[in-house]
Amino acid sequence: MTHIAEIVRSARPLRWGAIGFASSAALIAGAQHLAAQGIAGHDSKAPVNYAADRIEVQDKAKRVVLSGNVDITQSDLRMQAARTTVAYSNAGEIQIERIDATGGVQVNRGGESARGDVAVYDFNRNVITMTGNVALRRNGDTLNGGRLVIDLDSGLSSVDGRSGGGAAGGKGGRVTGTFNVRNRN
């Protein structure tokens, strides 16, 4: 397994094809990791903009509930869902701590997109976790599973076949996908 990690690290500067090969090797080992370079380096301190059909501020609970065609952007990261709950703290200024999204969640940045049934954007850890019928797409390459974790600092995405709570996700609890191979002619 250490050898696979070395391959992934050395492949980062290369194009998606080399990363796809290393990712295929990781799949055989039972885990799926790939460099989500389209998501890496996200500025989690940028302002968060939102739009929805309905917004309810629950000030005592320190949360905002957005429902109906929710569209949230932060820098060039975009999250869309049917409903979100934004938890915040207020120690002199409002700080978003977490966004919970449900209902056809879609996250996009650059040429990469991810979708799932549920997503949690943890601002303290700078991590987005998606569960339930997860699909990651990048330039025609596909990756499907039950749970996706995106580290916005490192750009590392990890997919496994199980969604939260140990229930099988994806295709029978397995990770599936397709990597396109470039024609060398």
N, C-alpha and C positions, 0 to 999 in steps of 0.2 A: 504494500500500500504506500510505503514511503517513496518508492520509485515512481508511482503514478503522480504523487504530489510534486516531485521534482520535474516531471514532464510538463505538468500544467504550469508550474512557475516559469520554466524556460520557454514555453510556448506563448506566453502573454504578448510579446512584441510581434509575433507572427500573426498572419491573417486567421480568420475564423476556421478555415479548414484544418489547421494544425490543432487548434483548441478542440474542434469537433472530434478529431482522432483521440486526443487525450480523454475527452469526455466519454467517448465510447468505451475506452478501457476502464474508466471508473464505473460505468454502467455494469460491465461484466463483474466487477468486484462488489456490486450490490449498492452502490451509492452514485449519485449523479451530481457533479459540480461543473459549473462552467463560468468563464469570466464574462460577466455582463458589463462589458466595457461601455456600452451605451448608457449605463446607469451609474457607473463609477464616478466618484468625485462630486456627487450632488451637493449643492449648497443648502443644507437643512436650516440655515438661519435666514434664508430669504423670506420675504413676506408671503403669506398664504392668502390667495384670493379664492373666493367661492361664489357659486350661484346655485340656486335650487328653486323649485316651485314653492316650497314652504320652509321657513326657518323659525325655529322656536328656541329662544334663549332661556335656559334654566339656570339662572344666576346663583341661586343657593346651592345647587348641585355642581356648579362650575362646569357646565357643559352646554353645547349648542347642538341641537338636532336639526339636520338638514334632510329634507325628503323630497322626492320627485325630481328626476333628471339632475341629480347632484353632479356638479362639475367643480373640482378643486384643482388649482394650479399652484405650484411653487417653483419659481424659476422656470425651467423647461420640463419639469415633471408634471404630469397630468393624471389625476385620478377621477374616474367617473363611476357612479353607482346609483342605485335606487334610493339608498338611505345611508347617511353617515351620522355618527355621534362624535363630536369634537370635545375632548376633555382638556381643560386648561387650568392653570394656576394663576393667581392674581396677587403677586407680592409687589405692588407698586406699578407693575405693567403686566399685561396679559402674556402668558407663555403657553403655547400649545404643547401638551404632553403626549397626546395620542389621538389618532383618528381611527375609529372603527367603521368599516364600510361593509354593507351587505347588498345583495341583489345585483348580479351581473357586474361585478367589479372589474374595471379595466384600468390598468396603469400603463402609461406610455412615456417614453423619453427617447429622443433620437429615433433611430430605426428599430428600436426594441419595444415590444409590447408584451404584457402579461395579463391574463385574466383568470378569475376564479369566482367562487360563490361568496367568499368572505375575505376581507383583508384588514390587517391592523398595521398602521404606520406608527411605530414607536419613535417619537422624536428624541427621547433620551438616549436610546441605543443607536439611532439612525438606521433602523432596520424595518423593512416591510415584509410581513408574513402573510401569505395567501394560502387558503385551503379550499378544498372542494372543487373537483373538475378543473384543475390548474392547467393552463397552457401558456408556454413561453414561446414567443416568435421573434426571429431576427433574420432578416434578409432571406426569407424562404426556408430557413431551418426551423424545425419544430421540436418541442419538448413538452410532454404531457405527464401529469402525475397527480398526486393527491395533495401535496404540500410544497410550497415554494417559499424559500427565505432569501431575500435580497438584502445584502449588506451594502448600503449606499456609500460607505466610506471606501471599502476595498473594491467594490464592484463584483464580488463573488456571489453567484447565485447557486443555491443548493436545492435540488428537487428530490423528493422521495415519493414512493407510491402510496404512502399512508397519509391520510388527512388527520387532523387533531382528534384525540380521543381513541386512537388505535383502529378506527374504522378504515376499511379498505377504500382507497380512492383510485382515480384513474382507471386503468384496465386491470382489474383483479389485484390491486395493490402493487402494481409494477410501474416503472417509469418506461414510457415509450417515446419514440420520436423519429425524426429523419434529419440527417445532415446532408446537405447537397455538396457534391464533390465537383470542384471546378475542372473543366476540360483543359488539359495542358497543351492542346494543339495550337 
